Amino acid sequence: MFERSKKGEHALLIQPHSGGAPEEDLLEEFADLARSAGASVAAVLTARIDRPNAAILIGSGKLEEVKAAAEASGADLILVNHPLSPGQERNLERALQRRVVDRTGLILDIFSQRARSAEGKLQVELAQLKHMATRLVRGWTHLERQRGGSIGLRGPGETQLETDRRLLQKRLEQLQKRLDKVEVQRTQMRRARVRSELPRVALVGYTNAGKSTLFNALTGADAYAADQLFATLDPTVRRISLASSPESAKAGSAPGGGVVLADTVGFVRDLPHELVAAFRSTLSEAREADLLLHVIDAADPLRDERIAQVDAVLAEIGAGDLPQLLVFNKIDRLDGVAPRIDRPGEERHRVWLSARTGEGLAMLREALGEALRLRRVQGGLRIAPRDARLRARLHELGAVRAEQADEHGWWVEVDLAVADAQRLFAQAHGEPLRPLLETAETPT
């Protein structure tokens, strides 16, 4: 691994393709990845590859073209939008006299910059070391020298390459043990949420679809959100109410219990398998959710393709069969599109909104309530002095709308979810409080 330069890096991008014209969206996305990593795009070249060169991937003629373009543009970094074998990477660097990074290495580098939590940093390092392990097989020929043979250097005869492999394997095992411990802690937290009977909802979608902006709009949180790929790596979990404003949700006064909402890492086409494996605990927020909010950039001309790519990654992590609610975000970038809910029969329901402006958020809460089959109960309730703990719990949930005290205790007007009512009153009386449950029920 190398230390990232503190000054700007000028990158020459190579977009391989097979037959026909190269896809513009592939090149545009790769340029966005390069900029997200902190590089400036100095030049772009396409390379038609019908039969990949085992030594350098591209042909010798294209190699000379790349060399000339790098010299002319002043590029000091070559980015290839294709996986490279260790040998190909080494041979290209030797021929071009510049650092060469493939798509997997570029995404790993972005992840290393974005990780904030201890768990995220461990996951990124684990993925990077697994990627580096493949580079120790053929790429580091200068490490094949035997120790020993000279005064003061004689030893067991282990090659430097073998030493590095052994140290790398030891570090991998240490990281895996630490991540396993973190996974146990995360599992315990998820079990606590399950015991609280709160529905779990996870935001998923293609990177830069606006998941974190939507998360902040729904929860009143301040999760990092930016117009760049992979702005979010570390999962953030908040409890929200489907009937309250973001301010009350942030203050913890969500009426009726609400749901647990998790913001997760964005997906991208050809997501490196090292990352999928390393981020298994993070992705488990999506895998173990009751409902997925699949956030889509409504202004993206390739949105249907993005939906298919996200569905493919969800299937890969074992979340392909979970119910989904499609959220078409960024309608403020489209002309003549108003917030709405589409309910096309048995297909996935769709909500059109703008997380940035707040248009359509109320409709999303409505659709969430429908998707989770959440029902609410509203009515008056007499609470005796001996049930003061029940009254306190109702206030904690923010379910009390009005209250009057007299010599018999309290008369309260409440609004809360049926599930919360069943649980609270069963705890207080051994069975649900029937007078309350017999009042009118309205969907969230």
Summary of the structure (lengths in Angstrom):
residues: 444
radius of gyration: 27.4
end to end distance: 52.1
largest distance: 96.8
contacts: 1391
relative contact order: 0.08
helix: 44%
strand: 22%
